[in-house]
Amino acid sequence: MSVPEGSPLDVVPPELTDPFATQSEDVDHGVSDRTPAHVTPDARQGGDSSSLPPAFVFAVGRIEPRFPSLAVENEVAQAIGRSDGEGLTDRQALQSVLSDRSNRYLVRQLAWVLTIEGLEAYLLVPRDPGDFDLLIEAVRADPGPTDTDVVIGSRGSLAPPEAANGLVVPYLLYEQIFSFDQGELVNAIPRPESLSPESFEPAARELYTRLVQLADNSGATDEHRALNFLAVRYPAIYARATEELGRNSSLAAVRVLPSRLSGVRNIVDAVFTFRDRGTDVETSYFARVDVTELFPFLVTRLAPYIERS
């Protein structure tokens, strides 16, 4: 297989670097979208070659492009220099260059890191080579402190040091990426009529922060996957938190327990406990989530929770 005429010189035939690479052709430019050469077959399978079940991930963090080597950094700099970047910030210029279809080879060469609470957690690789566009969309021209990326996929093996300039973290083979600003999330939540926007927005933001910033939340355990799912996909918990605030109750604890309904399916109960600030009386509610497969889903809507002895 020869390199298509006019392609970047670093586009290597997939069979020379990765016998498992998907060789789908880009009809616009003749450039093959392919899995990066440093991704091993074991990593793409979501783990090692044993019979272990796949390790599903539902992670909330920030996606950052990194330069895996000095050569890639200089190639990106040259591409920015050739583009019309007058008046653009460095971030805007990078976003503009990566969005240009003719620079798709740069997107494949970059190391895409998911950071959680400021710590590098995963090196992102698309399950389908056609999904590099999801990474490009996560590069914001004007990033803000509350920008959030959600990545759903399967955890693979550890990346080799050369994959991301010495960073050694697990691969995350993603199936879906979606991004939002925390303000957008809060604005999309139905506000109880009894609460003013001034009361509702801080309560909703506080609950979101407490859900996604639990200690060591890498989105890889059943507990964390359930909580992250509820935080970004189930607005009823925010409505409940703000209603409790109107009753002078605040969120006191969040627990995730194995459900009594678990059997063939892996189901957990997320329990939210609110404490009255005046009387210290606690009231709990729970939502039941199925985390058996890649995509968690709601089983039981938020309802009062009664402790069983």
ROVEX-257208 format. One record per residue (C-alpha): x, y, z. Coordinates in nm, 2 decimals. Layout:
<vexbas>
<vexba><u>X</u><v>Y</v><w>Z</w></vexba>
...
</vexbas>
This chain:
<vexbas>
<vexba><u>0.00</u><v>0.00</v><w>0.00</w></vexba>
<vexba><u>0.16</u><v>0.33</v><w>-0.10</w></vexba>
<vexba><u>0.12</u><v>0.66</v><w>0.07</w></vexba>
<vexba><u>-0.15</u><v>0.86</v><w>-0.11</w></vexba>
<vexba><u>-0.02</u><v>1.14</v><w>-0.32</w></vexba>
<vexba><u>-0.02</u><v>1.47</v><w>-0.14</w></vexba>
<vexba><u>-0.05</u><v>1.31</v><w>0.20</w></vexba>
<vexba><u>0.16</u><v>1.43</v><w>0.50</w></vexba>
<vexba><u>0.49</u><v>1.24</v><w>0.52</w></vexba>
<vexba><u>0.41</u><v>1.10</v><w>0.86</w></vexba>
<vexba><u>0.11</u><v>0.90</v><w>0.73</w></vexba>
<vexba><u>0.24</u><v>0.55</v><w>0.75</w></vexba>
<vexba><u>0.05</u><v>0.26</v><w>0.59</w></vexba>
<vexba><u>-0.15</u><v>0.10</v><w>0.88</w></vexba>
<vexba><u>-0.02</u><v>-0.25</v><w>0.81</w></vexba>
<vexba><u>0.34</u><v>-0.13</v><w>0.89</w></vexba>
<vexba><u>0.25</u><v>0.00</v><w>1.24</w></vexba>
<vexba><u>-0.07</u><v>-0.17</v><w>1.35</w></vexba>
<vexba><u>-0.21</u><v>-0.49</v><w>1.19</w></vexba>
<vexba><u>-0.54</u><v>-0.42</v><w>1.37</w></vexba>
<vexba><u>-0.59</u><v>-0.07</v><w>1.24</w></vexba>
<vexba><u>-0.91</u><v>0.03</v><w>1.06</w></vexba>
<vexba><u>-0.82</u><v>0.14</v><w>0.71</w></vexba>
<vexba><u>-1.12</u><v>0.36</v><w>0.63</w></vexba>
<vexba><u>-1.04</u><v>0.62</v><w>0.36</w></vexba>
<vexba><u>-1.11</u><v>0.99</v><w>0.39</w></vexba>
<vexba><u>-1.29</u><v>1.07</v><w>0.06</w></vexba>
<vexba><u>-1.21</u><v>1.44</v><w>0.09</w></vexba>
<vexba><u>-0.83</u><v>1.42</v><w>0.12</w></vexba>
<vexba><u>-0.73</u><v>1.06</v><w>0.07</w></vexba>
<vexba><u>-0.59</u><v>1.04</v><w>0.42</w></vexba>
<vexba><u>-0.66</u><v>0.72</v><w>0.62</w></vexba>
<vexba><u>-0.81</u><v>0.77</v><w>0.97</w></vexba>
<vexba><u>-0.63</u><v>0.51</v><w>1.17</w></vexba>
<vexba><u>-0.56</u><v>0.42</v><w>1.53</w></vexba>
<vexba><u>-0.24</u><v>0.58</v><w>1.65</w></vexba>
<vexba><u>0.06</u><v>0.34</v><w>1.61</w></vexba>
<vexba><u>0.14</u><v>0.34</v><w>1.98</w></vexba>
<vexba><u>-0.20</u><v>0.18</v><w>2.07</w></vexba>
<vexba><u>-0.15</u><v>-0.19</v><w>2.12</w></vexba>
<vexba><u>-0.41</u><v>-0.45</v><w>2.03</w></vexba>
<vexba><u>-0.46</u><v>-0.52</v><w>2.40</w></vexba>
<vexba><u>-0.53</u><v>-0.16</v><w>2.47</w></vexba>
<vexba><u>-0.80</u><v>-0.14</v><w>2.20</w></vexba>
<vexba><u>-0.97</u><v>-0.45</v><w>2.34</w></vexba>
<vexba><u>-1.03</u><v>-0.25</v><w>2.66</w></vexba>
<vexba><u>-0.79</u><v>-0.45</v><w>2.87</w></vexba>
<vexba><u>-0.54</u><v>-0.73</v><w>2.86</w></vexba>
<vexba><u>-0.58</u><v>-1.05</v><w>2.65</w></vexba>
<vexba><u>-0.72</u><v>-1.25</v><w>2.94</w></vexba>
<vexba><u>-1.09</u><v>-1.33</v><w>3.00</w></vexba>
<vexba><u>-1.14</u><v>-1.04</v><w>3.24</w></vexba>
<vexba><u>-1.47</u><v>-0.85</v><w>3.19</w></vexba>
<vexba><u>-1.43</u><v>-0.51</v><w>3.03</w></vexba>
<vexba><u>-1.37</u><v>-0.22</v><w>3.26</w></vexba>
<vexba><u>-1.63</u><v>0.04</v><w>3.17</w></vexba>
<vexba><u>-1.57</u><v>0.41</v><w>3.24</w></vexba>
<vexba><u>-1.81</u><v>0.71</v><w>3.27</w></vexba>
<vexba><u>-1.57</u><v>0.99</v><w>3.35</w></vexba>
<vexba><u>-1.62</u><v>1.36</v><w>3.40</w></vexba>
<vexba><u>-1.32</u><v>1.59</v><w>3.35</w></vexba>
<vexba><u>-1.14</u><v>1.80</v><w>3.09</w></vexba>
<vexba><u>-0.98</u><v>1.69</v><w>2.76</w></vexba>
<vexba><u>-0.65</u><v>1.84</v><w>2.68</w></vexba>
<vexba><u>-0.43</u><v>1.79</v><w>2.37</w></vexba>
<vexba><u>-0.07</u><v>1.73</v><w>2.45</w></vexba>
<vexba><u>0.25</u><v>1.70</v><w>2.24</w></vexba>
<vexba><u>0.39</u><v>1.35</v><w>2.27</w></vexba>
<vexba><u>0.73</u><v>1.46</v><w>2.13</w></vexba>
<vexba><u>0.93</u><v>1.77</v><w>2.02</w></vexba>
<vexba><u>0.88</u><v>1.67</v><w>1.65</w></vexba>
<vexba><u>0.50</u><v>1.68</v><w>1.68</w></vexba>
<vexba><u>0.51</u><v>2.01</v><w>1.87</w></vexba>
<vexba><u>0.72</u><v>2.17</v><w>1.60</w></vexba>
<vexba><u>0.49</u><v>2.02</v><w>1.32</w></vexba>
<vexba><u>0.19</u><v>2.18</v><w>1.49</w></vexba>
<vexba><u>0.38</u><v>2.51</v><w>1.52</w></vexba>
<vexba><u>0.46</u><v>2.51</v><w>1.15</w></vexba>
<vexba><u>0.09</u><v>2.43</v><w>1.07</w></vexba>
<vexba><u>-0.02</u><v>2.73</v><w>1.28</w></vexba>
<vexba><u>0.24</u><v>2.95</v><w>1.11</w></vexba>
<vexba><u>0.11</u><v>2.86</v><w>0.77</w></vexba>
<vexba><u>-0.25</u><v>2.94</v><w>0.87</w></vexba>
<vexba><u>-0.42</u><v>3.27</v><w>0.88</w></vexba>
<vexba><u>-0.40</u><v>3.32</v><w>1.26</w></vexba>
<vexba><u>-0.36</u><v>3.69</v><w>1.28</w></vexba>
<vexba><u>-0.54</u><v>3.83</v><w>1.59</w></vexba>
<vexba><u>-0.59</u><v>3.48</v><w>1.74</w></vexba>
<vexba><u>-0.47</u><v>3.36</v><w>2.08</w></vexba>
<vexba><u>-0.26</u><v>3.05</v><w>2.09</w></vexba>
<vexba><u>-0.56</u><v>2.84</v><w>2.19</w></vexba>
<vexba><u>-0.78</u><v>2.99</v><w>1.91</w></vexba>
<vexba><u>-0.50</u><v>2.92</v><w>1.66</w></vexba>
<vexba><u>-0.46</u><v>2.56</v><w>1.77</w></vexba>
<vexba><u>-0.84</u><v>2.50</v><w>1.76</w></vexba>
<vexba><u>-0.85</u><v>2.66</v><w>1.41</w></vexba>
<vexba><u>-0.57</u><v>2.44</v><w>1.28</w></vexba>
<vexba><u>-0.71</u><v>2.12</v><w>1.42</w></vexba>
<vexba><u>-1.05</u><v>2.19</v><w>1.28</w></vexba>
<vexba><u>-0.91</u><v>2.21</v><w>0.93</w></vexba>
<vexba><u>-0.97</u><v>1.88</v><w>0.76</w></vexba>
<vexba><u>-0.64</u><v>1.89</v><w>0.58</w></vexba>
<vexba><u>-0.46</u><v>1.88</v><w>0.92</w></vexba>
<vexba><u>-0.63</u><v>1.56</v><w>1.04</w></vexba>
<vexba><u>-0.29</u><v>1.39</v><w>1.06</w></vexba>
<vexba><u>-0.21</u><v>1.63</v><w>1.35</w></vexba>
<vexba><u>-0.51</u><v>1.52</v><w>1.54</w></vexba>
<vexba><u>-0.39</u><v>1.16</v><w>1.52</w></vexba>
<vexba><u>-0.04</u><v>1.25</v><w>1.63</w></vexba>
<vexba><u>-0.14</u><v>1.44</v><w>1.94</w></vexba>
<vexba><u>-0.18</u><v>1.28</v><w>2.28</w></vexba>
<vexba><u>-0.53</u><v>1.34</v><w>2.41</w></vexba>
<vexba><u>-0.54</u><v>1.34</v><w>2.79</w></vexba>
<vexba><u>-0.84</u><v>1.34</v><w>3.01</w></vexba>
<vexba><u>-0.77</u><v>1.52</v><w>3.34</w></vexba>
<vexba><u>-0.99</u><v>1.48</v><w>3.64</w></vexba>
<vexba><u>-0.96</u><v>1.74</v><w>3.92</w></vexba>
<vexba><u>-0.64</u><v>1.86</v><w>3.76</w></vexba>
<vexba><u>-0.48</u><v>1.51</v><w>3.75</w></vexba>
<vexba><u>-0.40</u><v>1.31</v><w>3.43</w></vexba>
<vexba><u>-0.63</u><v>1.01</v><w>3.44</w></vexba>
<vexba><u>-0.66</u><v>0.86</v><w>3.09</w></vexba>
<vexba><u>-0.51</u><v>0.87</v><w>2.74</w></vexba>
<vexba><u>-0.80</u><v>0.89</v><w>2.50</w></vexba>
<vexba><u>-0.82</u><v>0.67</v><w>2.19</w></vexba>
<vexba><u>-1.13</u><v>0.64</v><w>1.97</w></vexba>
<vexba><u>-1.28</u><v>0.29</v><w>1.94</w></vexba>
<vexba><u>-1.38</u><v>0.39</v><w>1.58</w></vexba>
<vexba><u>-1.11</u><v>0.59</v><w>1.39</w></vexba>
<vexba><u>-1.39</u><v>0.81</v><w>1.25</w></vexba>
<vexba><u>-1.45</u><v>0.95</v><w>1.60</w></vexba>
<vexba><u>-1.15</u><v>1.18</v><w>1.60</w></vexba>
<vexba><u>-1.40</u><v>1.46</v><w>1.54</w></vexba>
<vexba><u>-1.53</u><v>1.42</v><w>1.90</w></vexba>
<vexba><u>-1.18</u><v>1.52</v><w>2.02</w></vexba>
<vexba><u>-1.16</u><v>1.82</v><w>1.80</w></vexba>
<vexba><u>-1.50</u><v>1.94</v><w>1.93</w></vexba>
<vexba><u>-1.36</u><v>1.92</v><w>2.28</w></vexba>
<vexba><u>-1.09</u><v>2.18</v><w>2.20</w></vexba>
<vexba><u>-1.26</u><v>2.51</v><w>2.28</w></vexba>
<vexba><u>-1.13</u><v>2.83</v><w>2.13</w></vexba>
<vexba><u>-1.21</u><v>3.02</v><w>2.45</w></vexba>
<vexba><u>-1.20</u><v>2.77</v><w>2.74</w></vexba>
<vexba><u>-1.36</u><v>2.86</v><w>3.07</w></vexba>
<vexba><u>-1.30</u><v>2.73</v><w>3.42</w></vexba>
<vexba><u>-1.63</u><v>2.54</v><w>3.43</w></vexba>
<vexba><u>-1.60</u><v>2.37</v><w>3.09</w></vexba>
<vexba><u>-1.66</u><v>2.00</v><w>3.13</w></vexba>
<vexba><u>-1.61</u><v>1.69</v><w>2.92</w></vexba>
<vexba><u>-1.78</u><v>1.36</v><w>2.97</w></vexba>
<vexba><u>-1.62</u><v>1.05</v><w>2.83</w></vexba>
<vexba><u>-1.78</u><v>0.71</v><w>2.81</w></vexba>
<vexba><u>-1.58</u><v>0.40</v><w>2.71</w></vexba>
<vexba><u>-1.37</u><v>0.11</v><w>2.83</w></vexba>
<vexba><u>-1.04</u><v>0.12</v><w>3.01</w></vexba>
<vexba><u>-0.74</u><v>-0.04</v><w>2.84</w></vexba>
<vexba><u>-0.39</u><v>-0.12</v><w>2.93</w></vexba>
<vexba><u>-0.13</u><v>0.13</v><w>3.05</w></vexba>
<vexba><u>0.00</u><v>0.36</v><w>2.77</w></vexba>
<vexba><u>0.38</u><v>0.34</v><w>2.71</w></vexba>
<vexba><u>0.59</u><v>0.64</v><w>2.82</w></vexba>
<vexba><u>0.65</u><v>0.75</v><w>2.46</w></vexba>
<vexba><u>0.28</u><v>0.78</v><w>2.39</w></vexba>
<vexba><u>0.25</u><v>1.10</v><w>2.58</w></vexba>
<vexba><u>0.59</u><v>1.24</v><w>2.65</w></vexba>
<vexba><u>0.65</u><v>1.02</v><w>2.96</w></vexba>
<vexba><u>0.30</u><v>1.02</v><w>3.10</w></vexba>
<vexba><u>0.19</u><v>0.67</v><w>3.20</w></vexba>
<vexba><u>-0.18</u><v>0.64</v><w>3.24</w></vexba>
<vexba><u>-0.44</u><v>0.38</v><w>3.12</w></vexba>
<vexba><u>-0.58</u><v>0.41</v><w>2.77</w></vexba>
<vexba><u>-0.95</u><v>0.49</v><w>2.76</w></vexba>
<vexba><u>-1.11</u><v>0.37</v><w>2.44</w></vexba>
<vexba><u>-1.41</u><v>0.60</v><w>2.41</w></vexba>
<vexba><u>-1.74</u><v>0.54</v><w>2.25</w></vexba>
<vexba><u>-1.90</u><v>0.88</v><w>2.33</w></vexba>
<vexba><u>-1.78</u><v>1.23</v><w>2.42</w></vexba>
<vexba><u>-2.00</u><v>1.52</v><w>2.50</w></vexba>
<vexba><u>-1.91</u><v>1.86</v><w>2.64</w></vexba>
<vexba><u>-2.09</u><v>2.14</v><w>2.83</w></vexba>
<vexba><u>-2.04</u><v>2.43</v><w>3.06</w></vexba>
<vexba><u>-2.17</u><v>2.39</v><w>3.42</w></vexba>
<vexba><u>-2.38</u><v>2.70</v><w>3.37</w></vexba>
<vexba><u>-2.55</u><v>2.54</v><w>3.07</w></vexba>
<vexba><u>-2.63</u><v>2.23</v><w>3.28</w></vexba>
<vexba><u>-2.78</u><v>2.44</v><w>3.56</w></vexba>
<vexba><u>-2.98</u><v>2.65</v><w>3.32</w></vexba>
<vexba><u>-3.13</u><v>2.33</v><w>3.16</w></vexba>
<vexba><u>-3.26</u><v>2.20</v><w>3.50</w></vexba>
<vexba><u>-3.63</u><v>2.28</v><w>3.57</w></vexba>
<vexba><u>-3.65</u><v>2.53</v><w>3.86</w></vexba>
<vexba><u>-3.91</u><v>2.47</v><w>4.13</w></vexba>
<vexba><u>-4.16</u><v>2.75</v><w>4.13</w></vexba>
<vexba><u>-4.11</u><v>2.80</v><w>4.51</w></vexba>
<vexba><u>-3.75</u><v>2.90</v><w>4.46</w></vexba>
<vexba><u>-3.60</u><v>3.21</v><w>4.30</w></vexba>
<vexba><u>-3.32</u><v>3.19</v><w>4.05</w></vexba>
<vexba><u>-3.09</u><v>3.34</v><w>4.31</w></vexba>
<vexba><u>-3.16</u><v>3.05</v><w>4.55</w></vexba>
<vexba><u>-3.18</u><v>2.78</v><w>4.28</w></vexba>
<vexba><u>-2.85</u><v>2.83</v><w>4.09</w></vexba>
<vexba><u>-2.61</u><v>2.82</v><w>4.39</w></vexba>
<vexba><u>-2.78</u><v>2.50</v><w>4.52</w></vexba>
<vexba><u>-2.77</u><v>2.33</v><w>4.19</w></vexba>
<vexba><u>-2.40</u><v>2.42</v><w>4.14</w></vexba>
<vexba><u>-2.30</u><v>2.30</v><w>4.48</w></vexba>
<vexba><u>-2.47</u><v>1.96</v><w>4.43</w></vexba>
<vexba><u>-2.30</u><v>1.92</v><w>4.10</w></vexba>
<vexba><u>-1.97</u><v>1.99</v><w>4.25</w></vexba>
<vexba><u>-2.02</u><v>1.75</v><w>4.53</w></vexba>
<vexba><u>-2.12</u><v>1.47</v><w>4.30</w></vexba>
<vexba><u>-1.84</u><v>1.49</v><w>4.05</w></vexba>
<vexba><u>-1.56</u><v>1.59</v><w>4.29</w></vexba>
<vexba><u>-1.59</u><v>1.29</v><w>4.52</w></vexba>
<vexba><u>-1.25</u><v>1.17</v><w>4.62</w></vexba>
<vexba><u>-1.07</u><v>0.95</v><w>4.36</w></vexba>
<vexba><u>-1.36</u><v>0.97</v><w>4.12</w></vexba>
<vexba><u>-1.20</u><v>0.83</v><w>3.80</w></vexba>
<vexba><u>-1.54</u><v>0.71</v><w>3.68</w></vexba>
<vexba><u>-1.42</u><v>0.35</v><w>3.67</w></vexba>
<vexba><u>-1.61</u><v>0.19</v><w>3.96</w></vexba>
<vexba><u>-1.98</u><v>0.12</v><w>3.97</w></vexba>
<vexba><u>-2.02</u><v>0.38</v><w>4.24</w></vexba>
<vexba><u>-1.86</u><v>0.65</v><w>4.05</w></vexba>
<vexba><u>-2.02</u><v>0.56</v><w>3.71</w></vexba>
<vexba><u>-2.36</u><v>0.58</v><w>3.88</w></vexba>
<vexba><u>-2.30</u><v>0.92</v><w>4.04</w></vexba>
<vexba><u>-2.14</u><v>1.07</v><w>3.73</w></vexba>
<vexba><u>-2.44</u><v>0.95</v><w>3.52</w></vexba>
<vexba><u>-2.68</u><v>1.10</v><w>3.76</w></vexba>
<vexba><u>-2.48</u><v>1.43</v><w>3.78</w></vexba>
<vexba><u>-2.50</u><v>1.49</v><w>3.41</w></vexba>
<vexba><u>-2.81</u><v>1.30</v><w>3.30</w></vexba>
<vexba><u>-3.07</u><v>1.32</v><w>3.57</w></vexba>
<vexba><u>-3.19</u><v>1.68</v><w>3.66</w></vexba>
<vexba><u>-3.44</u><v>1.55</v><w>3.93</w></vexba>
<vexba><u>-3.17</u><v>1.53</v><w>4.19</w></vexba>
<vexba><u>-3.10</u><v>1.90</v><w>4.14</w></vexba>
<vexba><u>-3.46</u><v>1.99</v><w>4.18</w></vexba>
<vexba><u>-3.48</u><v>1.79</v><w>4.50</w></vexba>
<vexba><u>-3.17</u><v>1.96</v><w>4.64</w></vexba>
<vexba><u>-3.31</u><v>2.30</v><w>4.58</w></vexba>
<vexba><u>-3.65</u><v>2.21</v><w>4.73</w></vexba>
<vexba><u>-3.48</u><v>2.09</v><w>5.04</w></vexba>
<vexba><u>-3.28</u><v>2.41</v><w>5.05</w></vexba>
<vexba><u>-3.62</u><v>2.59</v><w>5.06</w></vexba>
<vexba><u>-3.70</u><v>2.39</v><w>5.37</w></vexba>
<vexba><u>-3.37</u><v>2.48</v><w>5.53</w></vexba>
<vexba><u>-3.22</u><v>2.14</v><w>5.47</w></vexba>
<vexba><u>-2.88</u><v>2.09</v><w>5.30</w></vexba>
<vexba><u>-2.71</u><v>1.79</v><w>5.15</w></vexba>
<vexba><u>-2.54</u><v>1.59</v><w>5.42</w></vexba>
<vexba><u>-2.42</u><v>1.27</v><w>5.25</w></vexba>
<vexba><u>-2.42</u><v>1.08</v><w>4.93</w></vexba>
<vexba><u>-2.39</u><v>0.70</v><w>4.93</w></vexba>
<vexba><u>-2.40</u><v>0.43</v><w>4.67</w></vexba>
<vexba><u>-2.52</u><v>0.08</v><w>4.78</w></vexba>
<vexba><u>-2.57</u><v>-0.25</v><w>4.61</w></vexba>
<vexba><u>-2.94</u><v>-0.28</v><w>4.52</w></vexba>
<vexba><u>-3.15</u><v>-0.57</v><w>4.65</w></vexba>
<vexba><u>-3.27</u><v>-0.60</v><w>4.29</w></vexba>
<vexba><u>-2.92</u><v>-0.70</v><w>4.17</w></vexba>
<vexba><u>-2.91</u><v>-1.04</v><w>4.02</w></vexba>
<vexba><u>-2.83</u><v>-1.10</v><w>3.66</w></vexba>
<vexba><u>-2.81</u><v>-0.72</v><w>3.62</w></vexba>
<vexba><u>-2.56</u><v>-0.50</v><w>3.82</w></vexba>
<vexba><u>-2.78</u><v>-0.24</v><w>3.99</w></vexba>
<vexba><u>-2.69</u><v>0.02</v><w>4.26</w></vexba>
<vexba><u>-2.89</u><v>0.26</v><w>4.48</w></vexba>
<vexba><u>-2.76</u><v>0.62</v><w>4.50</w></vexba>
<vexba><u>-2.88</u><v>0.76</v><w>4.83</w></vexba>
<vexba><u>-2.89</u><v>1.13</v><w>4.89</w></vexba>
<vexba><u>-2.93</u><v>1.24</v><w>5.26</w></vexba>
<vexba><u>-3.05</u><v>1.59</v><w>5.36</w></vexba>
<vexba><u>-3.02</u><v>1.73</v><w>5.71</w></vexba>
<vexba><u>-3.24</u><v>2.00</v><w>5.85</w></vexba>
<vexba><u>-3.02</u><v>2.28</v><w>5.97</w></vexba>
<vexba><u>-3.24</u><v>2.36</v><w>6.27</w></vexba>
<vexba><u>-3.34</u><v>2.02</v><w>6.40</w></vexba>
<vexba><u>-3.07</u><v>1.79</v><w>6.26</w></vexba>
<vexba><u>-3.35</u><v>1.56</v><w>6.13</w></vexba>
<vexba><u>-3.23</u><v>1.37</v><w>5.82</w></vexba>
<vexba><u>-3.44</u><v>1.27</v><w>5.52</w></vexba>
<vexba><u>-3.31</u><v>1.04</v><w>5.24</w></vexba>
<vexba><u>-3.40</u><v>0.98</v><w>4.88</w></vexba>
<vexba><u>-3.26</u><v>0.73</v><w>4.64</w></vexba>
<vexba><u>-3.24</u><v>0.67</v><w>4.27</w></vexba>
<vexba><u>-3.17</u><v>0.32</v><w>4.13</w></vexba>
<vexba><u>-2.92</u><v>0.29</v><w>3.84</w></vexba>
<vexba><u>-2.82</u><v>-0.01</v><w>3.62</w></vexba>
<vexba><u>-2.45</u><v>-0.01</v><w>3.56</w></vexba>
<vexba><u>-2.42</u><v>-0.35</v><w>3.41</w></vexba>
<vexba><u>-2.31</u><v>-0.24</v><w>3.06</w></vexba>
<vexba><u>-2.12</u><v>0.05</v><w>2.90</w></vexba>
<vexba><u>-2.41</u><v>0.30</v><w>2.93</w></vexba>
<vexba><u>-2.57</u><v>0.33</v><w>3.27</w></vexba>
<vexba><u>-2.94</u><v>0.40</v><w>3.28</w></vexba>
<vexba><u>-3.21</u><v>0.49</v><w>3.54</w></vexba>
<vexba><u>-3.41</u><v>0.20</v><w>3.68</w></vexba>
<vexba><u>-3.61</u><v>0.38</v><w>3.95</w></vexba>
<vexba><u>-3.68</u><v>0.75</v><w>3.97</w></vexba>
<vexba><u>-3.59</u><v>0.95</v><w>4.28</w></vexba>
<vexba><u>-3.80</u><v>0.84</v><w>4.58</w></vexba>
<vexba><u>-3.80</u><v>0.85</v><w>4.96</w></vexba>
<vexba><u>-3.54</u><v>0.61</v><w>5.11</w></vexba>
<vexba><u>-3.60</u><v>0.41</v><w>5.42</w></vexba>
<vexba><u>-3.31</u><v>0.24</v><w>5.60</w></vexba>
<vexba><u>-3.35</u><v>-0.13</v><w>5.65</w></vexba>
<vexba><u>-3.20</u><v>-0.30</v><w>5.95</w></vexba>
</vexbas>
